[in-house]
């Protein structure tokens, strides 16, 4: 617990100065960050790491961490949180980050969107009704004012793309919701 608090405080101090690191130091920092994401079982530490990633990715200044590193960090965070932290505050915090990122698609990086796709599908299946409704608003937004044939086409596109993320969910219900 003491180690977890120390790590949180350390990252809190470093989150604004990462941009000033030399390339080798930044690489070591990112590797350490990825190691923590991969190895921690502490939900509060993972929630804090998620908040740091949220700050770095959603901030308007792209100077904190290079985009290549952001893509790697987001991909690893997605895998770790979705697999190991379901039902925790870290999971809810991560889904909120995914929602916020998908909400602003004009400035979104396509590589990061692709890495967050499994988490977006997890958000569609979230046990939190309010959060799930937010994800469905994003999911249904492109089809809101279209005819039934375009909605069916969108449903078909969803059902053939990335089956591994929706196979355990209620994709039939999701398609019916899109059609209605």
Residue pairs with C-beta under 8 A, 6 or more apart in sequence:
4 42
4 44
4 45
7 36
7 45
8 44
8 45
8 48
11 33
11 48
11 49
11 52
12 48
14 29
15 52
15 55
15 56
15 64
16 64
18 26
18 29
18 56
18 64
18 65
19 63
19 64
19 65
21 29
26 65
26 66
26 69
30 65
30 69
30 72
30 73
33 49
33 73
34 72
34 73
34 76
36 45
36 49
37 46
37 49
37 73
37 76
37 77
37 80
38 76
38 80
40 46
40 49
41 84
43 85
43 88
43 89
43 90
44 89
44 90
46 80
46 81
46 84
46 85
46 88
46 90
47 88
47 89
47 90
47 93
49 77
50 77
50 81
50 90
50 93
50 94
50 97
51 93
53 73
53 74
53 77
53 97
54 93
54 97
54 100
55 64
56 64
56 65
56 70
56 73
57 70
57 74
57 97
57 101
57 112
58 97
58 100
58 101
65 73
67 109
67 111
70 109
70 112
71 109
71 111
71 112
71 115
74 112
74 115
74 116
75 115
77 94
78 94
78 115
78 116
78 118
78 119
79 118
81 90
81 91
81 94
81 119
82 91
82 94
82 118
82 119
82 122
85 91
85 94
87 127
92 128
92 131
94 119
95 119
95 122
95 123
95 126
95 128
95 131
95 135
96 131
98 116
98 119
98 120
98 123
99 123
99 131
99 134
99 135
99 138
101 108
101 112
101 113
101 116
102 108
102 113
102 116
102 120
102 135
102 138
103 138
105 113
117 162
117 165
118 162
118 164
118 165
120 135
120 138
120 139
121 162
121 165
121 166
121 169
122 165
123 131
123 132
123 134
123 135
124 132
124 135
124 136
124 139
124 169
124 174
125 132
125 169
125 170
126 132
126 135
136 177
139 174
139 178
140 177
140 178
142 154
143 150
143 151
143 154
143 178
146 154
148 179
151 178
151 179
152 179
154 178
155 175
155 178
155 179
158 166
158 171
158 174
158 175
158 178
159 166
159 171
159 175
166 174
